[in-house]
Amino acid sequence: MSTGSLKNNDKAKKLCVSLVPIFNHLDYEEQFEIALTSRSLSYDKKDLIFQAGEPSEYLYIVHKGKVKMYNLAESGKEQLIRILEPGDFMGELAVFTDEWLTSFAEAIEPTEICAIHKSDLQEFLEEKPEISFKILAESSKRLKDAEKTIERLSSQDVEKRLSSYLLEQSEKGTSSQITLPMSKKDLASYLGTTQETLSRRLANFEDKGLVEQTGQRKINILNLEALESIAE
């Protein structure tokens, strides 16, 4: 397991566990019992939390900060898988398999993680089998998202990928302004393109009056119907 500075703060651990959908249905005593087995780890920006080739032994829960998961091509180019925010978790396959990790997890800002060893988690699953179903439900959702991403990369050009992504982000919010959850470099990786191409496509959308860039990561959607037309 990658090193991080340990903290003995039961309150922080409890809060970390309560953020996660697979645990937040449990009562306080059950959450606290799980929290006592977790290890609190702190990472600075760009610190690796785990990397490909390490044993898969822990369920990692993001308490504070953000984490990016990615694969590395033989050329060394990153392929972003997803961005995790507080309440998200990773490493869940450690619960069910003895596989080695195949991806990397890196803090993209100062981050606090709660890590629960697979042996401790498996004991809880025996007592509370409903947790297993919640983990499987989340894994199924991620598989569906991965299939959607693969389809997007294989069948859509960059313009369609970008418009589809902006629409997805817009659907998550309550206004026409969206805040990208990642840097444009990481977004380019996620969309399977270069940062330069992404910048050109965004500038083109702006010239057409479809969007307005109001900050490093803030984008106003000005013409939703036009974006939907591009994404079709």
C-alpha positions as CSV (number, residue, x, y, z in Angstrom):
1,M,0.0,0.0,0.0
2,S,1.3,3.5,-0.8
3,T,2.4,5.5,2.2
4,G,0.5,8.4,3.7
5,S,0.5,10.0,7.1
6,L,-1.8,8.2,9.5
7,K,-4.2,10.1,11.7
8,N,-6.0,8.7,14.8
9,N,-9.2,10.8,14.5
10,D,-12.2,8.6,15.0
11,K,-14.6,11.5,14.3
12,A,-13.0,12.1,10.9
13,K,-13.1,8.4,10.2
14,K,-16.8,8.2,11.1
15,L,-17.6,11.1,8.9
16,C,-15.7,9.5,6.1
17,V,-17.7,6.3,6.3
18,S,-21.0,8.1,6.6
19,L,-20.4,9.9,3.3
20,V,-20.4,6.6,1.3
21,P,-23.6,5.3,-0.2
22,I,-22.7,1.7,0.6
23,F,-22.5,2.5,4.3
24,N,-24.7,5.5,5.0
25,H,-27.8,3.3,5.4
26,L,-26.3,1.8,8.5
27,D,-27.0,3.1,12.0
28,Y,-24.4,5.1,13.9
29,E,-23.0,2.2,15.9
30,E,-22.5,0.1,12.8
31,Q,-20.8,3.0,11.0
32,F,-18.6,3.7,13.9
33,E,-17.6,0.0,14.1
34,I,-16.5,0.1,10.5
35,A,-14.7,3.4,11.0
36,L,-12.6,2.0,13.8
37,T,-11.1,-0.5,11.4
38,S,-10.2,2.2,8.8
39,R,-6.9,4.0,8.4
40,S,-6.9,7.7,7.7
41,L,-4.3,8.7,5.1
42,S,-3.4,12.2,3.9
43,Y,-1.9,13.0,0.4
44,D,-0.6,16.1,-1.2
45,K,-1.4,17.1,-4.7
46,K,0.1,14.7,-7.3
47,D,0.8,12.0,-4.6
48,L,0.0,8.5,-5.8
49,I,-2.5,6.6,-3.6
50,F,-1.9,3.3,-5.4
51,Q,-0.5,2.2,-8.7
52,A,-0.8,-0.6,-11.2
53,G,1.1,-3.8,-10.1
54,E,0.3,-3.4,-6.4
55,P,-1.8,-6.0,-4.6
56,S,-5.5,-5.1,-4.4
57,E,-6.0,-5.1,-0.6
58,Y,-8.0,-2.0,0.4
59,L,-11.3,-0.2,-0.2
60,Y,-10.4,3.5,-0.5
61,I,-13.0,6.2,0.5
62,V,-12.4,9.8,-0.5
63,H,-13.1,11.9,2.6
64,K,-11.8,15.3,1.4
65,G,-10.2,16.4,-1.9
66,K,-10.2,14.9,-5.3
67,V,-8.6,11.8,-6.9
68,K,-8.1,10.9,-10.5
69,M,-7.9,7.2,-11.6
70,Y,-6.2,6.5,-14.9
71,N,-4.4,3.9,-17.0
72,L,-1.0,4.3,-18.7
73,A,-0.5,3.4,-22.3
74,E,2.8,1.9,-23.4
75,S,3.7,5.3,-24.7
76,G,3.3,6.7,-21.2
77,K,0.1,8.6,-22.1
78,E,-2.6,8.8,-19.5
79,Q,-6.1,7.6,-20.2
80,L,-8.3,9.1,-17.5
81,I,-10.9,6.7,-16.1
82,R,-12.8,8.9,-13.7
83,I,-12.6,11.7,-11.1
84,L,-13.5,10.8,-7.5
85,E,-14.8,13.4,-5.0
86,P,-15.8,13.1,-1.3
87,G,-18.1,10.1,-0.8
88,D,-16.7,8.2,-3.8
89,F,-14.8,5.0,-3.3
90,M,-12.4,2.8,-5.3
91,G,-10.6,-0.5,-5.0
92,E,-13.9,-2.4,-4.4
93,L,-12.7,-5.4,-6.4
94,A,-10.3,-6.1,-3.5
95,V,-13.4,-7.3,-1.6
96,F,-14.2,-10.0,-4.2
97,T,-10.9,-10.9,-5.9
98,D,-7.2,-11.4,-5.3
99,E,-6.4,-9.5,-8.5
100,W,-3.5,-7.0,-8.8
101,L,-4.3,-3.4,-9.4
102,T,-4.2,-2.4,-13.0
103,S,-4.8,1.4,-12.7
104,F,-3.3,4.4,-10.9
105,A,-4.9,6.7,-8.4
106,E,-3.5,10.2,-7.9
107,A,-4.5,13.1,-5.6
108,I,-5.2,16.1,-7.8
109,E,-5.5,18.4,-4.7
110,P,-4.7,17.9,-0.9
111,T,-6.8,14.8,-0.2
112,E,-7.8,12.6,2.8
113,I,-8.6,9.0,2.3
114,C,-10.1,6.3,4.6
115,A,-8.8,2.8,3.7
116,I,-10.5,-0.4,4.9
117,H,-8.6,-3.6,4.6
118,K,-10.4,-6.4,2.6
119,S,-10.3,-8.8,5.6
120,D,-12.1,-6.3,7.8
121,L,-14.6,-5.5,5.1
122,Q,-15.3,-9.1,4.4
123,E,-16.3,-9.6,8.0
124,F,-18.8,-6.8,7.8
125,L,-20.2,-8.2,4.5
126,E,-20.9,-11.5,6.3
127,E,-22.9,-9.6,9.0
128,K,-24.5,-7.1,6.6
129,P,-24.9,-8.8,3.1
130,E,-26.9,-5.8,1.9
131,I,-23.6,-3.9,1.6
132,S,-22.4,-6.4,-1.0
133,F,-25.5,-5.6,-3.2
134,K,-24.7,-1.9,-2.9
135,I,-21.1,-2.5,-3.9
136,L,-22.3,-4.6,-6.9
137,A,-24.9,-2.0,-7.9
138,E,-22.1,0.7,-7.9
139,S,-19.8,-1.6,-9.9
140,S,-22.6,-2.2,-12.4
141,K,-23.1,1.5,-12.8
142,R,-19.4,2.0,-13.4
143,L,-19.4,-0.8,-16.0
144,K,-22.3,0.9,-17.8
145,D,-20.4,4.2,-17.7
146,A,-17.3,2.5,-19.0
147,E,-19.2,0.9,-21.9
148,K,-20.7,4.3,-22.7
149,T,-17.2,5.8,-22.7
150,I,-15.8,3.1,-25.0
151,E,-18.7,3.5,-27.4
152,R,-18.2,7.3,-27.4
153,L,-14.5,7.0,-28.1
154,S,-15.0,4.5,-30.9
155,S,-18.0,6.0,-32.7
156,Q,-17.9,9.7,-32.1
157,D,-15.6,12.5,-33.2
158,V,-14.2,14.9,-30.7
159,E,-16.9,17.5,-31.2
160,K,-19.6,14.9,-30.4
161,R,-17.7,13.6,-27.4
162,L,-17.3,17.1,-26.0
163,S,-20.9,18.1,-26.6
164,S,-22.1,14.9,-25.0
165,Y,-19.9,15.5,-22.0
166,L,-21.1,19.1,-21.5
167,L,-24.7,17.9,-21.7
168,E,-24.1,15.2,-19.1
169,Q,-22.5,17.8,-16.7
170,S,-25.4,20.2,-17.4
171,E,-27.9,17.5,-16.4
172,K,-26.2,17.0,-13.0
173,G,-26.6,20.7,-12.1
174,T,-29.5,23.0,-11.5
175,S,-28.4,25.9,-13.8
176,S,-26.9,26.5,-17.2
177,Q,-23.5,27.1,-15.7
178,I,-21.3,24.0,-15.1
179,T,-18.0,23.6,-13.4
180,L,-15.7,21.1,-14.9
181,P,-14.7,18.5,-12.2
182,M,-11.2,18.2,-13.7
183,S,-8.5,20.2,-15.4
184,K,-8.8,20.6,-19.2
185,K,-5.7,18.4,-19.6
186,D,-7.5,15.6,-17.7
187,L,-10.7,16.3,-19.6
188,A,-8.8,15.9,-22.9
189,S,-7.4,12.6,-21.7
190,Y,-10.9,11.5,-20.6
191,L,-12.3,12.4,-24.0
192,G,-9.5,10.6,-25.9
193,T,-8.0,13.7,-27.4
194,T,-5.2,16.3,-26.9
195,Q,-5.5,19.5,-24.8
196,E,-4.9,21.6,-27.9
197,T,-7.7,19.9,-29.8
198,L,-10.0,20.3,-26.8
199,S,-9.2,24.0,-26.5
200,R,-9.9,24.5,-30.3
201,R,-13.3,22.8,-30.0
202,L,-14.3,24.8,-27.0
203,A,-13.3,28.0,-28.8
204,N,-15.3,26.9,-31.8
205,F,-18.3,26.3,-29.6
206,E,-17.8,29.7,-28.1
207,D,-17.6,31.4,-31.5
208,K,-20.9,29.7,-32.5
209,G,-22.6,31.1,-29.4
210,L,-23.1,27.6,-27.9
211,V,-21.1,28.1,-24.7
212,E,-19.3,30.8,-22.8
213,Q,-16.1,30.1,-20.9
214,T,-16.2,32.3,-17.8
215,G,-13.2,30.9,-15.9
216,Q,-10.6,28.1,-15.9
217,R,-13.2,25.5,-15.4
218,K,-16.5,27.3,-15.6
219,I,-18.7,27.1,-18.7
220,N,-22.1,28.6,-19.4
221,I,-24.3,26.6,-21.7
222,L,-25.9,29.2,-24.0
223,N,-27.6,27.0,-26.6
224,L,-28.6,23.6,-25.2
225,E,-30.6,22.5,-28.3
226,A,-27.6,23.1,-30.6
227,L,-25.3,21.0,-28.3
228,E,-27.9,18.3,-28.3
229,S,-28.0,18.4,-32.1
230,I,-24.2,18.0,-32.3
231,A,-24.3,15.1,-29.8
232,E,-26.9,13.1,-31.7
